[in-house]
Amino acid sequence: MSQLSKKSDLPKSKLSSRDAYLFKLSSRAAKKEECRRRSQQKAKAYWKQCIISSSRKNDRHGQKSAGRSRKKAKKRKKKKKDVLGRLALERKEGTEIALEEQQEMVLDGLERKEDLQI
């Protein structure tokens, strides 16, 4: 092939008829190969696009893959647990604060009683 490409650099008149014929065949084969490769790439791209669009369509209509839905469910559960935990903590803190305030009021009331008795 490298010989043919070197010979193609020469003017056409200097090529023998056999060499010209071989060169023509090789260039034709190369063109066909290039065309075939391009069409394969186009087909591959087309099917890839079809697969992507169908998966997007399925996602829109709620037909998600099991792996993704499991992950999302796990995430939701964790989030819910965090929120409930936070609420419980706030409730606990609220009751502690309320108890402290109640104790302070009781102590204040006792101090006033003692002040009144004296």
C-alpha positions in Angstrom: 0.0 0.0 0.0 2.8 2.4 0.8 4.3 1.6 -2.6 1.1 2.6 -4.3 0.8 5.8 -2.4 4.3 6.7 -3.4 3.5 5.9 -7.0 0.3 8.0 -6.8 2.5 11.0 -6.2 4.0 10.6 -9.7 2.1 11.9 -12.7 -0.6 9.5 -14.0 1.3 9.0 -17.3 4.2 7.4 -15.5 2.1 4.7 -13.8 1.8 1.4 -15.6 -1.8 0.3 -16.4 -1.5 -2.5 -13.8 -0.4 -0.2 -11.1 -3.1 2.3 -12.0 -5.7 -0.5 -11.8 -4.4 -1.7 -8.4 -4.3 1.9 -7.1 -7.9 2.5 -8.3 -9.0 -0.8 -6.5 -7.3 0.1 -3.3 -8.7 3.6 -3.2 -12.2 2.2 -4.0 -11.8 -0.3 -1.2 -10.6 2.4 1.2 -13.6 4.6 0.3 -16.0 1.6 0.8 -14.4 0.9 4.2 -14.6 4.5 5.2 -18.3 4.6 4.2 -19.1 1.4 6.0 -17.3 2.7 9.2 -19.3 6.0 9.1 -22.6 4.2 8.6 -21.8 1.9 11.6 -21.0 5.0 13.7 -24.3 6.6 12.7 -26.3 3.5 13.5 -24.5 3.2 16.9 -25.3 6.8 17.7 -28.9 6.4 16.6 -29.5 3.4 18.8 -27.7 5.0 21.7 -30.0 8.1 21.3 -33.1 5.8 21.2 -32.0 4.0 24.4 -31.4 7.3 26.2 -34.7 8.8 25.2 -36.6 5.7 26.1 -35.0 5.6 29.6 -35.9 9.3 30.0 -39.4 8.6 29.0 -39.7 5.8 31.5 -38.4 8.0 34.2 -41.1 10.6 33.5 -43.8 8.0 33.7 -42.6 6.5 37.0 -41.2 3.3 35.6 -37.8 3.6 37.2 -35.3 0.9 37.7 -35.4 -1.1 40.9 -32.0 0.0 42.0 -32.8 3.7 41.7 -36.1 3.4 43.5 -34.6 1.4 46.3 -31.9 4.0 46.8 -34.5 6.8 46.8 -36.7 4.9 49.3 -33.6 4.4 51.5 -32.9 8.1 51.3 -36.5 9.1 52.1 -36.5 6.7 55.1 -33.2 8.2 56.4 -34.6 11.8 55.9 -37.8 10.9 57.7 -35.8 9.3 60.6 -33.6 12.5 60.8 -36.7 14.7 60.9 -38.4 12.6 63.5 -35.2 12.4 65.6 -34.9 16.2 65.4 -38.5 16.7 66.5 -38.1 14.3 69.4 -35.0 16.1 70.4 -36.7 19.5 70.3 -39.7 18.0 72.3 -37.3 16.7 74.9 -35.5 20.0 75.1 -38.8 21.8 75.3 -39.9 19.6 78.3 -36.6 20.1 80.0 -36.9 23.9 79.6 -40.5 23.8 80.9 -39.4 21.7 83.9 -36.6 24.1 84.7 -39.0 27.1 84.4 -41.4 25.3 86.7 -38.7 24.6 89.3 -37.6 28.2 89.1 -41.2 29.3 89.7 -41.5 27.0 92.6 -38.3 28.2 94.1 -39.3 31.8 93.6 -42.6 31.1 95.3 -40.9 29.4 98.3 -38.5 32.4 98.6 -41.4 34.8 98.6 -43.2 32.8 101.3 -40.1 32.9 103.4 -39.8 36.6 102.9 -43.4 37.1 103.9 -43.0 34.9 107.0 -40.0 36.9 108.2 
